Amino acid sequence: MLDFLNDILWGKVLIALLIAVGIGFTVASRFVQFRYFGRMFRILSASQAFKHDKHDHLSSFQALLLSVAGRVGGGNIAGVAVAITLGGPGAIFWMWMVGLMGMATSFLECTLAQAYKQAEPDGTYRGGPAYYISRGLGRKWNWLAGLYSVLLLVTFGFGFTALQSYSVATSFEDAFGIPVRYSGIGLAIVVGLIIFGGVKRIAKVSEVLVPVMAGGYILIALVVLGLNVERIPDAFMLIVNSAFGLEQAVGGGVGAAILMGVKRGLFSNEAGLGSAPNVAAVAYVPHPANQGVVQSFSVFIDTLVLCSSTAFIILLSGAFDPSIDGGGIVLTQTALAHHVGEWGRSFVSVALLLFGFSTILYNYYLGENGLSFFKIENRALFNAFRFAIIGLCFWGAITDLGTVFAFADVTMGLLALANLFALIMLMKPGLRIMRDFDDQIKAGVEQPIFDAAKFSDLNIDAAAWEIEPEDLGQVPQGAAAGVVSSN
């Protein structure tokens, strides 16, 4: 049954919807992911000054790092290897296409998440697909928002937490001979110490962890490229030719390449899945499109940079043999060991530990956000959820998760289905918000400001768009009318 549902969701429905939303919004937005690519750096720089809110919300930069912490996981190391093994090198080309389209999709979903975010009584924000479904589509769609929240809790809060723990523990056992139960216990303890500190502690850990783990992995990939610089064009052409069935010797076929590229591309960068918007919504920013631009870059980092790093490490090594079964983390470890020696196996295991650890923290927050949507003010319930996450870190490390993986693929597909439906229905408001950003930039406004009063027909929560007086110095004269905090 799980295989049948996976075939329907991933083999037919989601591919069509991902292409429709990605290409549709790319064209309708006039290629927004490329138009504002360079502006991302200015937005992040400005966000460091635009943060005088008394509630100490996340900045754009912190939200970016937290989302990268979630996007960057086992999919960047093991998932890419699986895609190449089952779909051939051509799967990487289609993974790139998913990434480029996904940048536009991520812009749309994260812009909507910011626009429809909700101010909580304690001054913090909550938001994400459940909120833009409920507020944007209206009360008659509350059932879909509730279903999305349940799927978010089950998929990320439970399923993917166990899967990441399994990947980390088995990798450490293979590289260092450490029994999986000890890895599971250690992971559970460290995760527990962090998640009981809430999203701010998770963000602070990510600020340190993400640059180190992503930078280290990119550095080793650059070393590999430098050692094989003359073979890079051949590897690139192998990817392109295989994507269109012109390299039959490598196996996989066009259909398998497209399927694995799309499936593993989405699993890795999560664009269209609706997970990143839950984090993007909690940032304190002057305009929803700011987070759209920043989160679009997050997809670029994940797919076009980190996944490509793994792909070239594998394809330049000669370790990939389409006639031999096997892939995943072992293929990546073998490939890197071919380039730099046996210590490469240990490096991949440590990288997977850091990637998986950061993703577990991110998964916890998504699960918590799924619970929060139901307005359950029960501290004991949230603490029970935290203890469940800690338990899953240990259980996942010692359990064969084949069925769990198949189940998580189905629930992830249903998540994407619900979110993509909402994005299609809300594409018009998303374009309207983007054009407000465009118009202000054309008018010479360096930092566009979102005036919720202009969008009162969209059921925007105006309380979530109050700017603190201390930040008015960062806003051009006249741009902040109607958006000053009343506190």
Order of alpha helices (4+ residues) and beta strands (2+ residues): alpha-alpha-alpha-alpha-alpha-alpha-alpha-beta-beta-alpha-alpha-alpha-alpha-alpha-alpha-alpha-alpha-alpha-alpha-alpha-alpha-alpha-alpha-alpha
